[in-house]
Amino acid sequence: MRAMVLAAGYGTRLGEHTREIPKAMLDVHGRPLLEWILRHLAAQGIREVAVNIHFGSEQIEEHFRDGSELGLQIRYSHERELLGTAGALRKMAAFLRESDPFLVQYGDVVTDQPLAPLVDAHRRCRALATLLTHRRKDSNSVLELDPDGRVTRFLERPGQQERAGLDSDWVNSGMCVCSPGLIERIPEGASDLPRDVIVPAVDESRIFAVPLSGYRCAVDSPERLNQLRAAIAAHQMNVATL
């Protein structure tokens, strides 16, 4: 299975931390943030990874090079203009179509989640996309699931009126397993994977979810960066194979 890590963002919510270096290169216990992600993918059996890059791209390429030191083959997708989380996949369509299924992971999501449950559920359900999910109140997304794990409703960045009456606390975790057919649904130009591709497919009953069973931290603020550093120091994440 091939994977794509979305690492082209500016990381502006991290303030001074990302003024001169890309978020992917933030130091986390002597390793760049992106390295924790790539080492985990390698430990899970992934061998070929695409990484989209934009701001600070030369720093990322200089550090990771071809990925061989991590047991990976890394392909870089240079984005002159940011293409969004879906547009990035469309640009790497030829690479991703050769993997059925393929994995997508946000470049600020560090996790030790086993991939096998996601892949197994994806194949068993013949899903278009199978999302890793966790429980959290007042997140950027809200998912409603049926007893079989099928996503019956997906709200991306909902306002208070949209949240009214919802009793679900399931949210998108920033990792998903996708079938190649998903690429054909991506519009041209910049686009968002949840909003423009996955949400429209919910009504077709082809989007499924698997609950988080490992550690996860989305490094989208200085506070979260410190949380990740503290979690690794406290061995809350399984770092034995990383």
ZARO-856354 format. One record per residue (C-alpha): residue number from 0; chain; y, x, z. Coordinates in nm, 2 decimals. Last residue first. Layout:
% ZARO-856354
PT     i   ch       py       px       pz
PT   NUM    A        Y        X        Z
...
END
This chain:
% ZARO-856354
PT     i   ch       py       px       pz
PT   241    A     0.44     0.98     1.58
PT   240    A     0.07     0.93     1.67
PT   239    A     0.12     0.94     2.04
PT   238    A     0.46     0.77     2.02
PT   237    A     0.35     0.43     2.13
PT   236    A     0.68     0.29     2.23
PT   235    A     0.76     0.22     2.60
PT   234    A     0.70     0.59     2.67
PT   233    A     1.00     0.60     2.91
PT   232    A     1.18     0.86     2.70
PT   231    A     1.11     0.65     2.39
PT   230    A     1.25     0.34     2.55
PT   229    A     1.56     0.52     2.67
PT   228    A     1.64     0.65     2.33
PT   227    A     1.58     0.31     2.18
PT   226    A     1.80     0.14     2.44
PT   225    A     2.08     0.40     2.38
PT   224    A     2.08     0.31     2.01
PT   223    A     2.08    -0.05     2.10
PT   222    A     2.39    -0.01     2.30
PT   221    A     2.56     0.19     2.03
PT   220    A     2.50    -0.11     1.79
PT   219    A     2.26    -0.21     1.51
PT   218    A     1.95    -0.01     1.61
PT   217    A     1.69    -0.28     1.58
PT   216    A     1.43    -0.21     1.84
PT   215    A     1.06    -0.30     1.83
PT   214    A     0.76    -0.23     2.05
PT   213    A     0.42    -0.38     1.95
PT   212    A     0.26    -0.73     1.91
PT   211    A     0.53    -0.89     1.70
PT   210    A     0.42    -1.24     1.58
PT   209    A     0.30    -1.29     1.22
PT   208    A     0.48    -1.52     0.99
PT   207    A     0.42    -1.70     0.66
PT   206    A     0.62    -1.78     0.35
PT   205    A     0.43    -1.96     0.07
PT   204    A     0.49    -2.32     0.18
PT   203    A     0.69    -2.39    -0.15
PT   202    A     0.98    -2.52     0.06
PT   201    A     1.01    -2.17     0.22
PT   200    A     1.07    -2.01    -0.12
PT   199    A     1.45    -2.07    -0.12
PT   198    A     1.48    -1.90     0.22
PT   197    A     1.29    -1.59     0.11
PT   196    A     1.49    -1.49    -0.20
PT   195    A     1.86    -1.54    -0.17
PT   194    A     1.91    -1.56     0.21
PT   193    A     1.63    -1.35     0.34
PT   192    A     1.64    -1.07     0.08
PT   191    A     2.02    -1.06     0.02
PT   190    A     2.16    -1.00    -0.32
PT   189    A     2.37    -0.75    -0.52
PT   188    A     2.32    -0.77    -0.90
PT   187    A     2.05    -0.97    -1.08
PT   186    A     1.87    -1.24    -0.89
PT   185    A     1.54    -1.16    -0.71
PT   184    A     1.27    -1.41    -0.79
PT   183    A     1.07    -1.18    -1.01
PT   182    A     1.04    -0.94    -0.72
PT   181    A     0.86    -1.19    -0.51
PT   180    A     0.57    -1.19    -0.76
PT   179    A     0.48    -0.84    -0.64
PT   178    A     0.35    -0.99    -0.31
PT   177    A     0.54    -0.91     0.00
PT   176    A     0.47    -0.77     0.35
PT   175    A     0.76    -0.80     0.58
PT   174    A     0.97    -0.61     0.84
PT   173    A     1.31    -0.69     0.97
PT   172    A     1.21    -0.89     1.28
PT   171    A     1.30    -1.24     1.17
PT   170    A     1.35    -1.48     1.46
PT   169    A     1.14    -1.73     1.66
PT   168    A     1.34    -1.90     1.93
PT   167    A     1.27    -2.25     1.81
PT   166    A     1.43    -2.56     1.98
PT   165    A     1.67    -2.64     1.70
PT   164    A     1.88    -2.95     1.77
PT   163    A     2.21    -2.78     1.71
PT   162    A     2.16    -2.44     1.55
PT   161    A     2.32    -2.55     1.22
PT   160    A     2.63    -2.67     1.41
PT   159    A     2.65    -2.34     1.59
PT   158    A     2.65    -2.14     1.27
PT   157    A     2.33    -2.00     1.11
PT   156    A     2.30    -1.63     1.01
PT   155    A     1.99    -1.70     0.81
PT   154    A     1.81    -2.02     0.88
PT   153    A     1.44    -2.04     0.79
PT   152    A     1.24    -2.36     0.81
PT   151    A     0.87    -2.44     0.76
PT   150    A     0.74    -2.08     0.80
PT   149    A     0.36    -2.10     0.80
PT   148    A     0.20    -1.95     1.11
PT   147    A    -0.09    -2.19     1.11
PT   146    A     0.05    -2.40     1.40
PT   145    A     0.38    -2.46     1.20
PT   144    A     0.67    -2.22     1.23
PT   143    A     1.05    -2.27     1.26
PT   142    A     1.25    -1.96     1.20
PT   141    A     1.60    -1.88     1.33
PT   140    A     1.81    -1.58     1.22
PT   139    A     2.10    -1.37     1.34
PT   138    A     1.98    -1.40     1.70
PT   137    A     2.09    -1.66     1.96
PT   136    A     1.77    -1.66     2.16
PT   135    A     1.49    -1.41     2.08
PT   134    A     1.12    -1.44     2.01
PT   133    A     0.96    -1.21     1.75
PT   132    A     0.87    -1.22     1.39
PT   131    A     0.70    -0.99     1.12
PT   130    A     0.73    -1.18     0.80
PT   129    A     0.46    -1.25     0.54
PT   128    A     0.59    -1.30     0.18
PT   127    A     0.45    -1.47    -0.12
PT   126    A     0.15    -1.57     0.08
PT   125    A    -0.21    -1.59    -0.03
PT   124    A    -0.28    -1.71     0.33
PT   123    A    -0.57    -1.47     0.39
PT   122    A    -0.40    -1.19     0.20
PT   121    A    -0.07    -1.21     0.40
PT   120    A    -0.26    -1.26     0.73
PT   119    A    -0.46    -0.94     0.67
PT   118    A    -0.16    -0.74     0.56
PT   117    A     0.05    -0.85     0.86
PT   116    A    -0.24    -0.80     1.11
PT   115    A    -0.31    -0.45     0.96
PT   114    A     0.05    -0.32     0.99
PT   113    A     0.03    -0.23     1.36
PT   112    A     0.38    -0.25     1.52
PT   111    A     0.51     0.08     1.65
PT   110    A     0.87    -0.02     1.57
PT   109    A     1.21     0.12     1.48
PT   108    A     1.42    -0.12     1.28
PT   107    A     1.74     0.05     1.14
PT   106    A     1.60     0.12     0.80
PT   105    A     1.49    -0.24     0.74
PT   104    A     1.12    -0.24     0.64
PT   103    A     0.96    -0.38     0.32
PT   102    A     0.58    -0.34     0.27
PT   101    A     0.40    -0.39    -0.06
PT   100    A     0.11    -0.62    -0.16
PT    99    A    -0.02    -0.55    -0.41
PT    98    A     0.13    -0.22    -0.50
PT    97    A     0.21    -0.13    -0.86
PT    96    A     0.49    -0.38    -0.87
PT    95    A     0.68    -0.18    -0.60
PT    94    A     0.74     0.13    -0.82
PT    93    A     0.85    -0.06    -1.13
PT    92    A     1.06    -0.30    -0.92
PT    91    A     1.26    -0.02    -0.75
PT    90    A     1.60    -0.17    -0.86
PT    89    A     1.48    -0.52    -0.78
PT    88    A     1.39    -0.40    -0.43
PT    87    A     1.74    -0.27    -0.36
PT    86    A     1.89    -0.60    -0.50
PT    85    A     1.70    -0.78    -0.23
PT    84    A     1.84    -0.59     0.08
PT    83    A     2.18    -0.56    -0.07
PT    82    A     2.28    -0.37    -0.39
PT    81    A     2.53    -0.13    -0.25
PT    80    A     2.72     0.05    -0.52
PT    79    A     2.63     0.39    -0.65
PT    78    A     2.28     0.32    -0.51
PT    77    A     2.05     0.62    -0.52
PT    76    A     1.68     0.52    -0.49
PT    75    A     1.49     0.80    -0.34
PT    74    A     1.11     0.85    -0.38
PT    73    A     0.92     0.98    -0.09
PT    72    A     0.56     1.10    -0.11
PT    71    A     0.43     1.11     0.25
PT    70    A     0.23     1.33     0.48
PT    69    A     0.54     1.39     0.70
PT    68    A     0.59     1.75     0.57
PT    67    A     0.53     1.61     0.22
PT    66    A     0.83     1.38     0.24
PT    65    A     0.98     1.50    -0.09
PT    64    A     1.30     1.63     0.08
PT    63    A     1.33     1.47     0.43
PT    62    A     1.62     1.67     0.56
PT    61    A     1.81     1.75     0.24
PT    60    A     1.75     1.41     0.10
PT    59    A     1.90     1.24     0.40
PT    58    A     2.20     1.46     0.43
PT    57    A     2.26     1.43     0.05
PT    56    A     2.26     1.05     0.08
PT    55    A     2.54     1.04     0.33
PT    54    A     2.65     0.69     0.22
PT    53    A     2.41     0.55    -0.04
PT    52    A     2.03     0.57     0.00
PT    51    A     1.73     0.35    -0.09
PT    50    A     1.41     0.49     0.04
PT    49    A     1.08     0.45    -0.15
PT    48    A     0.76     0.53     0.03
PT    47    A     0.41     0.64    -0.09
PT    46    A     0.15     0.74     0.16
PT    45    A     0.12     0.45     0.40
PT    44    A    -0.19     0.48     0.63
PT    43    A    -0.05     0.34     0.95
PT    42    A     0.04     0.69     1.08
PT    41    A     0.24     0.75     0.77
PT    40    A     0.44     0.43     0.83
PT    39    A     0.50     0.54     1.19
PT    38    A     0.62     0.88     1.08
PT    37    A     0.86     0.72     0.83
PT    36    A     1.02     0.49     1.09
PT    35    A     1.06     0.76     1.35
PT    34    A     1.20     0.99     1.08
PT    33    A     1.46     0.73     0.98
PT    32    A     1.62     0.76     1.33
PT    31    A     1.65     1.14     1.29
PT    30    A     1.44     1.34     1.53
PT    29    A     1.54     1.54     1.84
PT    28    A     1.51     1.26     2.08
PT    27    A     1.68     1.00     1.86
PT    26    A     1.95     1.17     1.65
PT    25    A     2.13     0.95     1.40
PT    24    A     2.02     1.05     1.05
PT    23    A     1.94     0.71     0.91
PT    22    A     2.27     0.58     1.04
PT    21    A     2.45     0.80     0.79
PT    20    A     2.66     1.08     0.92
PT    19    A     3.04     1.12     0.94
PT    18    A     3.17     0.80     1.09
PT    17    A     2.82     0.68     1.19
PT    16    A     2.83     0.74     1.57
PT    15    A     3.20     0.67     1.58
PT    14    A     3.14     0.30     1.53
PT    13    A     2.78     0.18     1.54
PT    12    A     2.88    -0.15     1.39
PT    11    A     2.97     0.04     1.07
PT    10    A     2.61     0.13     0.99
PT     9    A     2.70     0.22     0.63
PT     8    A     2.39     0.07     0.47
PT     7    A     2.16     0.25     0.23
PT     6    A     1.85     0.27     0.45
PT     5    A     1.62     0.00     0.33
PT     4    A     1.27     0.14     0.37
PT     3    A     1.03     0.05     0.08
PT     2    A     0.65     0.07     0.12
PT     1    A     0.34     0.13    -0.09
PT     0    A     0.00     0.00     0.00
END
